[in-house]
C-alpha cells in the first residue's frame, strides 16, 4: 500500500495503467515506461494506444453526444457531477499529487496546491453549467422575436502537455463538460497517469459512459490522428507553437474543426524604479523558477529601469540563490526536476548560448547533481540584448534574461518585441504607468504588482502566436459552444404572394 502523505516514498515497481474509453479501463497492448525525472527510476506504465483505440473512443464520445445522455441533462445535473468530482478530488488530493510528482518532477507541495486549484476549476465549472445561457432580441418589431441559443460544439479533442498535466486538464475539462460536449483526451505520453485517473473519478461522480475518454500514446500518431479526425468537432491544444501550427493545417485539411490553441510565451515583467524592488525581485524569482520555468506564463524577460537595474539584479540574484532546489518528494523543495531529457538538454544549451552570445551570467547557470534525476539551478543573465537567442526563444526552463530601459515607451517596446503574447506583468507604485503599460502590452494575461495570481473565474489564453481562444470561466465555457440564431414570427404572416 503506497503512502501518499509527507512520508511518501518511491513505488517498488511501476504502476500499470489501462486507458479509459466508453466508461471502462481498457488494457493496452504495448506500454510506455515512464521514469521519474527527479529520481531516474521507473514509476508508471501507460498504454501506447493504436489509431483503432482512438477511433473507438471518438465513436463512444460521438454516441454519448448524439443520444443526449449528457447534453440533454439540465445544467444543474451536469453541475452536480462536477461538484461530486470536486469532492472526490478533495479526498484523493495527495494521491493525485503523488503521481503528478513522480511523472513530472514538480515539488510535492506545489503539486498539492495545483490539485486545490483543480478542485476550484470543477466548482467554477459547475457554476458555469448552471449559468450558461444565450440571448434574446425583443427589438425586431412586433412581428418577430429573436433568440440566440448556445449549443455545445459536440465532440471535443483535447491534447495536453507535460508541464502541468492535471492542472491544464482541469482548466479545460469542467468547462468542456459544463457546455454539454463530450471529450477525447490525448495527454502527453510522459505524464498520462493523472489524466487517466480522472476517468474513474468522473465515472464515480456520475458522468455517463463515453462522456470522458482518454487515449494515451505519442503525439505523432495518436495526437496527429486526433487533430485530423473528421468526427471531432473541436480541438483544444496546449503545447508548442510548431505543433499548434500543424493543428491548424490538420483542421483545414480535415473538417475545419474549431480550434482552441494555447502555445508558447516569452513573457515580460517590467520593473519601474518607483516599485517596491524587494517585492518585484520576489515576483521575478518566483515567475521564472515556478515549475522550473516550464510554464507557458513564466516571466522569462525582466525589463528593469536602468537607474535601479544594478541594485535590482543584486537583490534578485540573492533571492534566487536561496531557492531550495531538490528532491520533489521533500515538502520543503521549491524547485524540482526538469521533466524530460530533451527539455534538460534544451535548457542547458540555451545557458551555453547566453554565455557565447555575450550576456553576463549573474546567478545559477549550472546543472545540479543529486545522484539521480535532472536538476538546473535558477539562472539570471544580465546585459541581454534583443538579438540574442535567450532574448527571443521560449527556453521553457529557469533561465531569466534581464534588459534595461530608460523610458516608458522603451519598456513597452521591449515588452512587445516578441512573436508571443501570453502574459505580462508590471511593477510600479504609479497608477498611470501601470495602466498605460497594461493597455499597451499585448498579452492575454496581465498582472500588476503580482504574478501568476488568479483563479478559474478569469479567462486565460494568448495574443499573437501564443494562440487562439480562451479557457476557463464563462469565456472558457462559451468557447465550447456555438450560437444559433432563432427567428420566431409572431401572429399572422404578411404574405409575399398577394
Ligand atoms: O511539446 P509538444 P514538447 C513548448 C516549450 C517546449 C516545446 C517542446 O517551449 O520546450 O514546446 O515541448 C502532442 N500532433 N511547450 O515537444 O510536442 C504531445 O504528445 C498532435 C509550451 O513536449 O507540442 C503532447 O501531448 N499532437 C507549452 C502535446 O502535443 C502532438 C507546453 C505537447 O507536446 C503532435 C509544452 C502532433 N504532431 C511545451 N506532436 C505550453 N504552452 O505550456 C506532439 N503532440
Boltz pocket constraint, residues with backbone or C-beta under 6 A from the ligand:
constraints:
  - pocket:
      binder: B
      contacts: [[A, 159], [A, 160], [A, 161], [A, 162], [A, 163], [A, 186], [A, 187], [A, 188], [A, 189], [A, 217], [A, 218], [A, 219], [A, 220], [A, 222], [A, 223], [A, 224], [A, 225], [A, 227], [A, 238], [A, 239], [A, 240], [A, 241], [A, 243], [A, 244], [A, 246], [A, 262], [A, 263], [A, 264], [A, 265], [A, 294], [A, 295], [A, 296], [A, 343], [A, 346], [A, 394], [A, 395], [A, 396]]
      max_distance: 6.0
